[in-house]
Every structure is written in C-alpha cells, then in structure tokens.
Amino acid sequence: MKLLKGARPIQTPELFEHYRLHNFTQYSVDEYCEIFYNWIINSQDKTITGLNQFNYRSSTYGTSQSFDNFVLRHAHKQVINFAGDFQYHACISKHINHGVLSNVNELKNGQALIISFPFSDTGSEYKHFKEILQTCNGLDIPVCLDIAYWGISKDLNLDLNQWSCVQEVVCSLSKPFYVLETHRVGVRFSRDYADDGICMINEAGMANVYSMSLGCWFMTRFGNSYNWEKYNEIYYNICNLLELKPTNTVIFGLGDRRYLGFSRGVPGNHRVCISEYLNES
C-alpha cells in the first residue's frame, strides 16, 4: 500500500461487482439529471439547499467539461481559483488571463471563479468560503461551484440561496464510485441558460447514454453517504495510525512536516490520499 498525492476512489469490491452486473437502460437527459439531483440532495450526513433554483440541467463528461465551458464563456475576464484547488484549472487556463489567489482581498471586478466544496486541498470547507462568496456577490463575480467530492464527504452544510454569484453547480461520480472515473459521469446545474457546447450536445441528443445509464445504475443503488457509512471507523483508525488529521472527505487526511512531499502549493498544508489503505481488494 502507498499514500497518494492525487485523489483516487476507494476500490470497493461491492462497487466493482455492481458495475459487472450493469444492465443498460437508456435514460433521457431529463431523467438522468433528476436522478442525479435527488442523489445529491438526499443525504444522511450533509445538507444542500437551493439547488432547486438551478433550473437548467445538463449531462456532462465528468466535471472537466463544465470547467472547460465555464472558462470559454468567461475568457474575456480573469479566470481565478484559490491556491491548492484542482490543478486542472491552471492547465486549461494557461492561454488566457488566469490567476491563483491566496487571499479573499485579491478578489476584484472582472474575475470569474472556480472553487471546490469541500475544498480540494483540505477535504473540508475552505477556511474563508462564506466570505469569498459574499465578496463575489458584491463584486458580481460569477462562480462555478465544484462539488465533485460530495459523494465522499460528510458534515457539510451548503445553502445556495445565499449566494446569487454561484451561476452553476457541477458534480460527478468519479470519486465516490470506483470504476466510474473512466466513464466521465457528470452533471451541471445552471441558474441561467448557458447556450454553450454542453447545451448543444445535450439538445442534439449526443450525450453519452451509456455513461448516463451507468450513473443511474449506481445512484439508484448507493446513496451519497455510502462511503462514510462503510468506511467511517477504518478511516479514523488509518488517520490515527499514520498520524494524519482527519477531514470531511473520506479519502483524505492532512499531514505535518513529515508529509512535505504532498504539498499542493499552500504552505503548511499537506493533503494525503489514503484510498489504498481503504481498499478491500
């Protein structure tokens, strides 16, 4: 077993067996998005309110397709993220005006923000999350909220009714369900009609119906609290064994200076992925 710097799902045999037994059923985009919506809001260990105000729903290829289109729509602005967030943002934004912030005071007019909840570098709510969104409300900064870790997190409360700046909420099943990371099963909830490539693909009937079928196959069998229900006790045992600080995300612990090699650019923060220690295979 080894510790990982990236983020990998837990290789649960039960999930692989469910994948092996997949019985293809074709779902419409509307049916798929409704199942995804209910999977997100129905939880035993966290809450989300206000997602029903995002009336435009689309099937996406994981969350990355949503990030691509958000960057394209806001390429005339400075696209920003906070240090330690998903490295994909810097990768796709390298040819436009892109900024990596470390402080809420760096927010200003003319920016567009992508931010994860829970935050990618800590596995918990970003330390200034509410202040950031409040500032974005005041400065009219559009926000893409990434909840890709929703299915592996707990003890979080998200009230979208407070944050008019959040234009879209995106999620995927890559982290909660082993084997789905290669099938790119995602969803985007938007306040307003985006009129972009995602909309075109959905409206033209070119969404990936096999991945949608797989997503529904898993979501109707396993809720978004599945991973914590299954691994809660062993997670804390492993964190104790490895002397890691527990987070709200079941695959991550935070290390001290002994884990310097796991730093993602934020001084003093060393996020460690312990998926291999949780694997049952």
Number of C-alpha atoms within 10 A of each C-alpha: 9 9 13 16 16 13 17 19 24 25 19 17 13 12 18 15 10 14 17 10 10 13 11 14 12 15 14 15 21 14 13 21 22 14 15 24 18 14 18 21 16 14 17 14 15 17 15 16 13 13 19 14 13 18 12 17 25 24 30 26 21 24 23 19 18 26 20 16 15 22 23 17 14 16 17 13 18 19 25 22 23 20 18 21 22 19 12 11 21 17 10 15 19 10 9 16 13 21 20 16 14 13 11 15 10 9 18 15 13 14 23 27 26 21 22 25 21 26 23 25 24 23 26 21 20 19 10 11 16 14 13 17 22 16 18 24 17 12 15 17 21 23 25 23 22 25 20 25 27 23 26 24 27 25 13 15 12 17 11 17 13 14 17 17 23 23 19 23 23 25 25 28 28 24 19 30 26 19 18 22 16 11 17 20 24 25 27 27 25 20 18 13 13 16 9 12 14 21 17 14 15 18 12 9 11 10 20 17 18 15 22 28 20 20 23 24 18 18 19 12 9 16 18 26 21 19 22 22 13 11 16 12 10 14 23 17 13 16 18 13 9 13 14 20 15 21 22 20 24 27 30 32 25 23 21 14 11 9 15 14 11 20 19 20 12 14 10 14 19 26 31 25 23 27 21 17 16 18 14 11 9
